[in-house]
Amino acid sequence: MFDIDQIVVKKDTGVYLIVGKENIDLGLGLQEYLVLKPYFRTNKGSTYLPSIKADEFLRYLISKEEAEDVIKSIPSLERFWINDPKQRKTEFDRLAKTGDLKNYCLVIKSIYLQAEDLRQNRKMLSTNDRNIYDKLKNAINEELSLVLDMKLEDVEPHIISIVDKK
């Protein structure tokens, strides 16, 4: 059960603060909704999520130990790529919706390495690949910033410093 004033992760989106609960009728009768505010992107509006669907879309923050394990696992993640853009988008979206940071890292690493290959041939990533890369990178950085107690802008250099040691 999620509570007001709790910091949570909205799967594939980032870190949010539950600021309230409201009963709203959107045509299916009165339902309770959690009111979520982005934790880092304070200029964004509220998101309303039916309380009965909270477990499907939200999860608790991972522990510091879990965060360190995720970072250490990045070098061992095998790149994978699906050549068909529609199938790739479907698979990357599926992995993103799991809320599992290792899946996020797998997608990010795969897209990053593909982008490097494309750059060598003077080509660019598709908009879909760039969007999911940015979305998942932001989600990871937000969560790890809180869990590892560091500034948001320090997360990526921290990850790189650990991964480069491997």
Backbone as a printed PyTorch tensor [residue, N CA C, xyz], in Angstrom:
tensor([[[  0.8430,  -1.1850,   0.0000],
         [  0.0000,   0.0000,   0.0000],
         [  0.8840,   1.2420,   0.0000]],

        [[  0.5400,   2.1810,  -0.8120],
         [  1.3070,   3.4130,  -0.9200],
         [  0.6080,   4.5150,  -0.1340]],

        [[  1.4040,   5.3670,   0.5060],
         [  0.8660,   6.3800,   1.3960],
         [  1.2300,   7.7880,   0.9370]],

        [[  0.4610,   8.7540,   1.4100],
         [  0.7480,  10.1610,   1.1480],
         [  2.1180,  10.4990,   1.7350]],

        [[  2.8510,  11.3680,   1.0400],
         [  4.2070,  11.8170,   1.3950],
         [  5.2620,  10.7400,   1.1750]],

        [[  4.9100,   9.6880,   0.4710],
         [  5.8660,   8.6270,   0.1680],
         [  6.4960,   8.8950,  -1.2000]],

        [[  7.7980,   8.6630,  -1.2920],
         [  8.5060,   8.7880,  -2.5660],
         [  8.4710,   7.4160,  -3.2260]],

        [[  8.0300,   7.3910,  -4.4830],
         [  7.8700,   6.1340,  -5.2140],
         [  8.4510,   6.2850,  -6.6220]],

        [[  8.5650,   5.1560,  -7.2880],
         [  8.9940,   5.1470,  -8.6820],
         [  7.7960,   4.7640,  -9.5300]],

        [[  7.4910,   5.6170, -10.4950],
         [  6.4700,   5.2770, -11.4880],
         [  7.2290,   4.5660, -12.5970]],

        [[  6.9170,   3.2950, -12.7790],
         [  7.6740,   2.4510, -13.6970],
         [  7.8460,   3.1210, -15.0490]],

        [[  9.0430,   3.1500, -15.5280],
         [  9.5080,   3.6930, -16.8120],
         [  9.4210,   5.2120, -16.9260]],

        [[  9.1050,   5.9000, -15.8230],
         [  8.9530,   7.3460, -15.8960],
         [  9.8970,   8.1000, -14.9650]],

        [[ 10.0270,   7.6390, -13.7260],
         [ 10.8960,   8.3340, -12.7910],
         [ 10.3290,   8.3620, -11.3870]],

        [[ 10.8730,   9.2620, -10.5800],
         [ 10.5610,   9.3380,  -9.1590],
         [  9.4570,  10.3730,  -8.9260]],

        [[  8.5010,   9.9880,  -8.0950],
         [  7.3630,  10.8490,  -7.7840],
         [  7.1320,  10.8770,  -6.2740]],

        [[  6.4750,  11.9310,  -5.8340],
         [  6.0180,  12.0530,  -4.4620],
         [  4.4990,  11.9390,  -4.4780]],

        [[  3.9700,  11.0810,  -3.6170],
         [  2.5110,  10.9860,  -3.4900],
         [  2.0730,  12.1470,  -2.6020]],

        [[  1.3390,  13.0790,  -3.1920],
         [  0.9620,  14.2850,  -2.4560],
         [ -0.4700,  14.2470,  -1.9300]],

        [[ -1.2360,  13.2530,  -2.3630],
         [ -2.5980,  13.1860,  -1.8660],
         [ -3.3910,  12.0600,  -2.4950]],

        [[ -4.6270,  11.9800,  -2.0630],
         [ -5.5850,  11.0280,  -2.6230],
         [ -6.8660,  11.8030,  -2.8720]],

        [[ -7.4960,  11.5370,  -3.9980],
         [ -8.7460,  12.2170,  -4.3280],
         [ -9.7430,  11.2100,  -4.8690]],

        [[-11.0040,  11.4180,  -4.5370],
         [-12.0760,  10.6170,  -5.1100],
         [-12.6030,  11.3570,  -6.3290]],

        [[-12.5330,  10.6980,  -7.4890],
         [-12.9090,  11.3300,  -8.7550],
         [-13.8340,  10.3890,  -9.5140]],

        [[-14.8070,  10.9640, -10.1760],
         [-15.7020,  10.1910, -11.0360],
         [-15.3900,  10.5340, -12.4900]],

        [[-14.8160,   9.5910, -13.2040],
         [-14.5090,   9.7870, -14.6190],
         [-15.4580,   8.9730, -15.5000]],

        [[-16.6620,   8.7750, -15.0120],
         [-17.6810,   8.0850, -15.7880],
         [-17.9100,   6.6480, -15.3630]],

        [[-17.0600,   6.1220, -14.4930],
         [-17.2120,   4.7410, -14.0180],
         [-17.5630,   4.7030, -12.5280]],

        [[-18.0420,   5.8050, -12.0230],
         [-18.3390,   5.8860, -10.6060],
         [-17.1570,   6.4730,  -9.8540]],

        [[-17.3770,   6.7930,  -8.6310],
         [-16.3530,   7.4030,  -7.7980],
         [-15.2210,   6.4140,  -7.5350]],

        [[-13.9930,   6.8340,  -7.8390],
         [-12.8120,   5.9990,  -7.5940],
         [-11.7610,   6.8280,  -6.8860]],

        [[-10.9790,   6.1640,  -6.0510],
         [ -9.8750,   6.8510,  -5.3720],
         [ -8.6550,   6.8860,  -6.2950]],

        [[ -8.0510,   8.0630,  -6.3890],
         [ -6.8420,   8.2630,  -7.1900],
         [ -5.7190,   8.7650,  -6.3080]],

        [[ -4.5070,   8.2650,  -6.5680],
         [ -3.3210,   8.8350,  -5.9420],
         [ -2.9120,  10.0490,  -6.7690]],

        [[ -2.5240,  11.1140,  -6.1020],
         [ -2.0450,  12.3120,  -6.7800],
         [ -0.5190,  12.3110,  -6.6540]],

        [[  0.1430,  12.2520,  -7.8020],
         [  1.6060,  12.1570,  -7.8420],
         [  2.2020,  13.4290,  -8.4190]],

        [[  3.2680,  13.8980,  -7.8210],
         [  4.0270,  15.0370,  -8.3380],
         [  5.4380,  14.5410,  -8.6440]],

        [[  5.9700,  14.9150,  -9.8140],
         [  7.3550,  14.5280, -10.0990],
         [  8.2810,  15.0740,  -9.0160]],

        [[  9.1840,  14.2410,  -8.5390],
         [ 10.0620,  14.6330,  -7.4410],
         [ 11.1340,  15.6150,  -7.9060]],

        [[ 11.6720,  15.3930,  -9.0890],
         [ 12.7580,  16.2290,  -9.5850],
         [ 12.2830,  17.2830, -10.5780]],

        [[ 11.3160,  16.9620, -11.3710],
         [ 10.8360,  17.8780, -12.4080],
         [  9.6550,  18.6580, -11.8360]],

        [[  9.9740,  19.6050, -10.9810],
         [  8.9340,  20.3060, -10.2210],
         [  8.0580,  21.2160, -11.0750]],

        [[  8.4810,  21.4860, -12.3050],
         [  7.6690,  22.3250, -13.1820],
         [  6.5870,  21.5310, -13.9040]],

        [[  6.5320,  20.2450, -13.6820],
         [  5.5190,  19.3940, -14.3200],
         [  4.2870,  19.3180, -13.4330]],

        [[  3.1470,  19.0560, -14.0550],
         [  1.8910,  18.9590, -13.3220],
         [  1.7300,  17.6370, -12.5910]],

        [[  0.5920,  17.4870, -11.9620],
         [  0.2750,  16.2720, -11.2110],
         [ -0.1530,  15.1540, -12.1440]],

        [[  0.0610,  13.9440, -11.6880],
         [ -0.4080,  12.7510, -12.3750],
         [ -1.3970,  12.0680, -11.4400]],

        [[ -2.5080,  11.6190, -11.9950],
         [ -3.5210,  10.9300, -11.2110],
         [ -3.5130,   9.4610, -11.5990]],

        [[ -3.4220,   8.5980, -10.5990],
         [ -3.3370,   7.1620, -10.8320],
         [ -4.3770,   6.4580,  -9.9620]],

        [[ -5.2510,   5.6510, -10.5850],
         [ -6.2320,   4.9360,  -9.7570],
         [ -5.5160,   4.1110,  -8.6720]],

        [[ -5.9470,   4.2680,  -7.4440],
         [ -5.3200,   3.5520,  -6.3290],
         [ -5.3150,   2.0450,  -6.5510]],

        [[ -6.3730,   1.5290,  -7.1830],
         [ -6.4380,   0.0740,  -7.3940],
         [ -5.3940,  -0.4040,  -8.4000]],

        [[ -4.8050,   0.5000,  -9.1740],
         [ -3.7770,   0.1370, -10.1560],
         [ -2.3710,   0.5230,  -9.6870]],

        [[ -2.2450,   0.9940,  -8.4560],
         [ -0.9590,   1.4850,  -7.9640],
         [  0.1360,   0.4230,  -8.0580]],

        [[ -0.1550,  -0.8090,  -7.6560],
         [  0.8670,  -1.8630,  -7.6840],
         [  1.3350,  -2.1850,  -9.0990]],

        [[  0.4890,  -1.9250, -10.0680],
         [  0.8310,  -2.1960, -11.4650],
         [  1.7920,  -1.1460, -12.0320]],

        [[  1.6760,   0.0900, -11.5400],
         [  2.4450,   1.1890, -12.1190],
         [  3.5160,   1.7790, -11.2040]],

        [[  3.4310,   1.5030,  -9.9150],
         [  4.3780,   2.0720,  -8.9620],
         [  5.1880,   0.9780,  -8.2820]],

        [[  6.3470,   1.3750,  -7.7930],
         [  7.1290,   0.4960,  -6.9290],
         [  7.8890,   1.3670,  -5.9370]],

        [[  8.3770,   0.7220,  -4.8970],
         [  9.1670,   1.4250,  -3.9000],
         [ 10.5770,   1.6440,  -4.4390]],

        [[ 11.2780,   2.6180,  -3.8790],
         [ 12.6800,   2.8320,  -4.2400],
         [ 13.4960,   1.5940,  -3.8860]],

        [[ 14.5310,   1.3240,  -4.6720],
         [ 15.4180,   0.2190,  -4.3440],
         [ 16.3480,   0.6530,  -3.2070]],

        [[ 17.0390,  -0.3160,  -2.6150],
         [ 17.9760,  -0.0080,  -1.5330],
         [ 19.3210,   0.4350,  -2.1130]],

        [[ 20.1540,   0.9840,  -1.2720],
         [ 21.4930,   1.3990,  -1.6950],
         [ 22.2730,   0.1880,  -2.2050]],

        [[ 22.1550,  -0.9420,  -1.5230],
         [ 22.8590,  -2.1610,  -1.9360],
         [ 22.3820,  -2.6360,  -3.3040]],

        [[ 21.0700,  -2.5870,  -3.5210],
         [ 20.5220,  -2.9760,  -4.8280],
         [ 21.0290,  -2.0310,  -5.9180]],

        [[ 21.1060,  -0.7520,  -5.6100],
         [ 21.6050,   0.2270,  -6.5830],
         [ 23.0470,  -0.0810,  -6.9620]],

        [[ 23.8640,  -0.3780,  -5.9640],
         [ 25.2670,  -0.6910,  -6.2410],
         [ 25.3890,  -1.9720,  -7.0580]],

        [[ 24.5410,  -2.9570,  -6.7830],
         [ 24.5410,  -4.1990,  -7.5600],
         [ 24.1550,  -3.9470,  -9.0190]],

        [[ 23.1690,  -3.0920,  -9.2300],
         [ 22.7480,  -2.7670, -10.5990],
         [ 23.9110,  -2.1420, -11.3560]],

        [[ 24.5660,  -1.1780, -10.7400],
         [ 25.6840,  -0.4980, -11.4070],
         [ 26.7970,  -1.4890, -11.7300]],

        [[ 27.1130,  -2.3490, -10.7890],
         [ 28.1880,  -3.3320, -10.9990],
         [ 27.8360,  -4.3510, -12.0830]],

        [[ 26.5520,  -4.5490, -12.3230],
         [ 26.1220,  -5.5380, -13.3180],
         [ 26.1930,  -5.0180, -14.7510]],

        [[ 26.3130,  -3.7210, -14.9250],
         [ 26.2450,  -3.1310, -16.2710],
         [ 27.2750,  -3.7280, -17.2350]],

        [[ 28.5340,  -3.8830, -16.8400],
         [ 29.5050,  -4.4470, -17.8020],
         [ 29.1410,  -5.8430, -18.3020]],

        [[ 28.4480,  -6.6250, -17.4790],
         [ 28.1230,  -7.9990, -17.8820],
         [ 26.8400,  -8.0930, -18.7170]],

        [[ 26.1150,  -7.0070, -18.8430],
         [ 24.8870,  -7.0320, -19.6480],
         [ 25.2490,  -7.1590, -21.1180]],

        [[ 24.6160,  -8.1210, -21.7790],
         [ 24.8700,  -8.3550, -23.2010],
         [ 23.9950,  -7.4470, -24.0430]],

        [[ 24.6230,  -6.7650, -24.9500],
         [ 23.8950,  -5.9090, -25.8850],
         [ 22.9550,  -6.7680, -26.7260]],

        [[ 21.7680,  -6.2540, -26.9490],
         [ 20.8870,  -6.9360, -27.8970],
         [ 20.2130,  -5.8870, -28.7570]],

        [[ 19.9460,  -6.2660, -29.9710],
         [ 19.3500,  -5.3290, -30.9030],
         [ 18.3830,  -6.0720, -31.8040]],

        [[ 17.2400,  -5.4900, -32.0200],
         [ 16.2320,  -6.0340, -32.9240],
         [ 16.1870,  -5.0880, -34.1140]],

        [[ 16.4490,  -5.5860, -35.2790],
         [ 16.5530,  -4.7220, -36.4630],
         [ 15.2280,  -4.0920, -36.8720]],

        [[ 14.1410,  -4.7980, -36.6860],
         [ 12.8400,  -4.2440, -37.0450],
         [ 12.4520,  -3.1750, -36.0170]],

        [[ 12.2900,  -1.9070, -36.4480],
         [ 12.0100,  -0.8170, -35.4980],
         [ 10.7420,  -1.0010, -34.6730]],

        [[  9.6880,  -1.5420, -35.2600],
         [  8.4380,  -1.7350, -34.5130],
         [  8.6060,  -2.8030, -33.4370]],

        [[  9.2370,  -3.9150, -33.8090],
         [  9.4790,  -4.9800, -32.8300],
         [ 10.4110,  -4.4960, -31.7240]],

        [[ 11.4380,  -3.7170, -32.1090],
         [ 12.3900,  -3.1990, -31.1210],
         [ 11.6720,  -2.2700, -30.1480]],

        [[ 10.8300,  -1.3790, -30.6710],
         [ 10.0910,  -0.4580, -29.7960],
         [  9.1920,  -1.2370, -28.8420]],

        [[  8.5190,  -2.2480, -29.3530],
         [  7.6440,  -3.0680, -28.5150],
         [  8.4420,  -3.7430, -27.3980]],

        [[  9.5890,  -4.3070, -27.7370],
         [ 10.4090,  -5.0020, -26.7420],
         [ 11.0200,  -4.0290, -25.7350]],

        [[ 11.5340,  -2.9170, -26.2110],
         [ 12.1060,  -1.9290, -25.2980],
         [ 11.0330,  -1.3570, -24.3700]],

        [[  9.8430,  -1.1010, -24.8870],
         [  8.7380,  -0.6230, -24.0440],
         [  8.3630,  -1.6750, -23.0010]],

        [[  8.3410,  -2.9350, -23.4090],
         [  8.0280,  -4.0150, -22.4660],
         [  9.0530,  -4.0530, -21.3350]],

        [[ 10.3240,  -3.9590, -21.6770],
         [ 11.3810,  -3.9790, -20.6620],
         [ 11.2860,  -2.7530, -19.7520]],

        [[ 10.9480,  -1.6110, -20.3300],
         [ 10.8230,  -0.3900, -19.5340],
         [  9.6910,  -0.5020, -18.5230]],

        [[  8.5950,  -1.1250, -18.9250],
         [  7.4230,  -1.2170, -18.0490],
         [  7.5940,  -2.2000, -16.9000]],

        [[  8.6720,  -2.9960, -16.9220],
         [  8.9170,  -3.9100, -15.8050],
         [  9.3010,  -3.1510, -14.5440]],

        [[  9.8730,  -1.9510, -14.7210],
         [ 10.3350,  -1.1970, -13.5580],
         [ 11.6530,  -1.7040, -13.0030]],

        [[ 12.2560,  -2.6720, -13.6490],
         [ 13.5090,  -3.2870, -13.1970],
         [ 14.6960,  -2.4970, -13.7460]],

        [[ 15.5260,  -1.9660, -12.8560],
         [ 16.6430,  -1.1330, -13.2930],
         [ 17.6520,  -1.8910, -14.1500]],

        [[ 17.7920,  -3.1780, -13.9360],
         [ 18.7040,  -3.9470, -14.7950],
         [ 18.1690,  -3.9890, -16.2270]],

        [[ 16.8620,  -4.0810, -16.3790],
         [ 16.2720,  -4.0180, -17.7180],
         [ 16.4790,  -2.6370, -18.3260]],

        [[ 16.3310,  -1.5950, -17.5110],
         [ 16.5900,  -0.2400, -17.9990],
         [ 18.0280,  -0.1480, -18.5150]],

        [[ 18.9640,  -0.6640, -17.7130],
         [ 20.3820,  -0.5990, -18.0880],
         [ 20.6540,  -1.3940, -19.3600]],

        [[ 20.0000,  -2.5250, -19.5160],
         [ 20.1600,  -3.3250, -20.7300],
         [ 19.7130,  -2.5300, -21.9550]],

        [[ 18.5700,  -1.8810, -21.8690],
         [ 18.0610,  -1.0880, -22.9890],
         [ 18.9910,   0.0900, -23.2590]],

        [[ 19.3780,   0.8030, -22.2120],
         [ 20.2560,   1.9620, -22.3720],
         [ 21.5880,   1.5600, -22.9890]],

        [[ 22.1810,   0.4930, -22.4800],
         [ 23.4750,   0.0390, -23.0080],
         [ 23.3460,  -0.3700, -24.4730]],

        [[ 22.2960,  -1.0790, -24.8000],
         [ 22.0940,  -1.5230, -26.1810],
         [ 21.9220,  -0.3400, -27.1250]],

        [[ 21.1260,   0.6370, -26.7150],
         [ 20.9090,   1.8100, -27.5540],
         [ 22.1980,   2.6370, -27.6560]],

        [[ 22.8970,   2.7900, -26.5510],
         [ 24.1510,   3.5550, -26.5500],
         [ 25.1630,   2.9400, -27.5130]],

        [[ 25.3340,   1.6330, -27.4370],
         [ 26.3000,   0.9670, -28.3200],
         [ 25.8660,   1.0410, -29.7790]],

        [[ 24.5780,   0.9400, -30.0230],
         [ 24.0640,   1.0800, -31.3890],
         [ 24.3220,   2.4910, -31.9070]],

        [[ 24.1200,   3.4830, -31.0470],
         [ 24.3610,   4.8770, -31.4440],
         [ 25.8300,   5.0880, -31.8020]],

        [[ 26.7220,   4.4590, -31.0320],
         [ 28.1590,   4.5580, -31.3320],
         [ 28.4590,   3.9660, -32.7030]],

        [[ 27.8870,   2.8220, -32.9860],
         [ 28.0850,   2.1860, -34.3010],
         [ 27.5470,   3.0790, -35.4260]],

        [[ 26.3770,   3.6430, -35.2010],
         [ 25.7710,   4.5020, -36.2140],
         [ 26.6010,   5.7640, -36.4500]],

        [[ 27.1390,   6.3370, -35.3710],
         [ 27.9660,   7.5390, -35.5010],
         [ 29.1740,   7.2960, -36.3930]],

        [[ 29.7650,   6.1180, -36.2600],
         [ 30.9270,   5.7810, -37.0910],
         [ 30.5590,   5.7780, -38.5700]],

        [[ 29.3010,   5.4750, -38.8490],
         [ 28.8110,   5.4670, -40.2350],
         [ 28.0410,   6.7410, -40.5740]],

        [[ 28.1760,   7.7540, -39.7160],
         [ 27.5220,   9.0500, -39.9020],
         [ 26.0040,   8.9460, -40.0140]],

        [[ 25.4580,   8.0860, -39.1720],
         [ 24.0070,   7.9260, -39.1060],
         [ 23.5520,   8.2560, -37.6890]],

        [[ 22.2470,   8.3920, -37.5320],
         [ 21.6940,   8.7490, -36.2290],
         [ 20.6730,   7.7210, -35.7640]],

        [[ 20.4570,   7.7140, -34.4670],
         [ 19.4020,   6.8800, -33.8820],
         [ 18.0430,   7.3630, -34.3450]],

        [[ 17.0720,   6.4630, -34.3200],
         [ 15.6960,   6.8590, -34.5970],
         [ 15.1650,   7.6740, -33.4180]],

        [[ 14.1370,   8.4200, -33.6650],
         [ 13.5040,   9.2090, -32.6120],
         [ 12.9840,   8.3120, -31.4980]],

        [[ 12.3770,   7.1770, -31.8500],
         [ 11.8750,   6.2470, -30.8240],
         [ 12.9960,   5.7560, -29.9270]],

        [[ 14.1240,   5.3680, -30.5230],
         [ 15.2490,   4.8740, -29.7200],
         [ 15.7920,   5.9790, -28.8210]],

        [[ 15.9210,   7.1870, -29.3460],
         [ 16.4280,   8.3170, -28.5570],
         [ 15.4740,   8.6270, -27.4030]],

        [[ 14.1710,   8.5890, -27.6650],
         [ 13.1890,   8.9050, -26.6230],
         [ 13.2280,   7.9060, -25.4780]],

        [[ 13.2690,   6.6190, -25.7970],
         [ 13.2880,   5.6260, -24.7170],
         [ 14.6200,   5.6690, -23.9820]],

        [[ 15.7050,   5.9240, -24.6930],
         [ 17.0210,   6.0740, -24.0650],
         [ 16.9720,   7.2200, -23.0480]],

        [[ 16.4870,   8.3760, -23.4660],
         [ 16.4330,   9.5380, -22.5790],
         [ 15.5070,   9.2930, -21.3880]],

        [[ 14.3440,   8.7020, -21.6490],
         [ 13.3720,   8.4550, -20.5840],
         [ 13.9340,   7.5150, -19.5170]],

        [[ 14.5550,   6.4210, -19.9540],
         [ 15.0810,   5.4510, -18.9920],
         [ 16.3230,   5.9800, -18.2780]],

        [[ 17.1590,   6.7090, -19.0040],
         [ 18.3440,   7.2970, -18.3770],
         [ 17.9210,   8.2730, -17.2790]],

        [[ 16.9240,   9.1020, -17.5610],
         [ 16.4210,  10.0320, -16.5480],
         [ 15.8290,   9.2850, -15.3520]],

        [[ 15.0820,   8.2240, -15.6180],
         [ 14.4670,   7.4500, -14.5330],
         [ 15.5350,   6.8350, -13.6310]],

        [[ 16.5730,   6.2650, -14.2310],
         [ 17.6610,   5.6730, -13.4410],
         [ 18.3750,   6.7470, -12.6380]],

        [[ 18.7210,   7.8360, -13.2930],
         [ 19.4520,   8.9020, -12.6100],
         [ 18.6660,   9.4620, -11.4350]],

        [[ 17.3580,   9.6350, -11.6110],
         [ 16.5280,  10.1490, -10.5250],
         [ 16.5410,   9.2100,  -9.3250]],

        [[ 16.3000,   7.9400,  -9.5830],
         [ 16.2270,   6.9890,  -8.4670],
         [ 17.5780,   6.8330,  -7.7820]],

        [[ 18.6290,   6.6810,  -8.5670],
         [ 19.9520,   6.4950,  -7.9620],
         [ 20.4130,   7.7360,  -7.2170]],

        [[ 19.9940,   8.9070,  -7.6670],
         [ 20.3290,  10.1340,  -6.9610],
         [ 19.8060,  10.0830,  -5.5240]],

        [[ 18.5720,   9.6660,  -5.3620],
         [ 17.9820,   9.5680,  -4.0220],
         [ 18.6010,   8.4410,  -3.2050]],

        [[ 18.6920,   7.2810,  -3.8250],
         [ 19.1480,   6.0900,  -3.1030],
         [ 20.6150,   6.2100,  -2.6840]],

        [[ 21.4330,   6.7710,  -3.5640],
         [ 22.8680,   6.9040,  -3.2710],
         [ 23.2040,   8.2460,  -2.6320]],

        [[ 22.1940,   9.0540,  -2.3900],
         [ 22.3440,  10.3420,  -1.7230],
         [ 23.3850,  11.2260,  -2.4200]],

        [[ 23.1480,  11.4530,  -3.7240],
         [ 24.0390,  12.3330,  -4.4870],
         [ 23.2190,  13.2420,  -5.3830]],

        [[ 23.8540,  14.2920,  -5.8610],
         [ 23.1820,  15.2140,  -6.7630],
         [ 22.8430,  14.4890,  -8.0610]],

        [[ 21.7380,  14.8970,  -8.6550],
         [ 21.2770,  14.2820,  -9.8930],
         [ 22.3550,  14.3160, -10.9720]],

        [[ 23.0450,  15.4330, -11.1050],
         [ 24.0660,  15.5610, -12.1500],
         [ 25.3270,  14.7410, -11.8690]],

        [[ 25.4550,  14.2130, -10.6550],
         [ 26.6330,  13.4020, -10.3090],
         [ 26.4280,  11.9080, -10.5390]],

        [[ 25.2070,  11.5010, -10.8050],
         [ 24.8980,  10.0750, -10.9290],
         [ 25.5940,   9.4530, -12.1350]],

        [[ 25.4140,  10.0360, -13.3040],
         [ 25.9970,   9.4460, -14.5120],
         [ 27.5250,   9.3500, -14.4300]],

        [[ 28.2440,  10.4080, -14.0100],
         [ 29.7020,  10.2600, -13.8530],
         [ 30.0770,   9.1740, -12.8370]],

        [[ 29.2610,   9.0330, -11.7920],
         [ 29.5040,   7.9810, -10.7950],
         [ 29.3780,   6.6000, -11.4300]],

        [[ 28.3190,   6.4010, -12.2080],
         [ 28.1190,   5.1130, -12.8840],
         [ 29.2860,   4.8340, -13.8250]],

        [[ 29.6550,   5.8230, -14.6130],
         [ 30.7480,   5.6500, -15.5770],
         [ 32.0500,   5.2970, -14.8660]],

        [[ 32.3150,   5.9410, -13.7360],
         [ 33.5610,   5.6620, -13.0140],
         [ 33.6060,   4.2170, -12.5120]],

        [[ 32.4800,   3.6750, -12.1100],
         [ 32.4340,   2.2830, -11.6390],
         [ 32.5180,   1.3200, -12.8250]],

        [[ 31.7680,   1.5960, -13.8690],
         [ 31.7490,   0.7170, -15.0460],
         [ 33.1150,   0.6900, -15.7130]],

        [[ 33.8070,   1.8320, -15.7810],
         [ 35.1220,   1.8970, -16.4200],
         [ 36.1900,   1.1180, -15.6690]],

        [[ 35.9720,   0.8780, -14.3710],
         [ 36.9290,   0.0900, -13.5730],
         [ 36.8460,  -1.3910, -13.8910]],

        [[ 35.7300,  -1.8130, -14.4510],
         [ 35.5030,  -3.2540, -14.7050],
         [ 36.2560,  -3.7260, -15.9130]]])
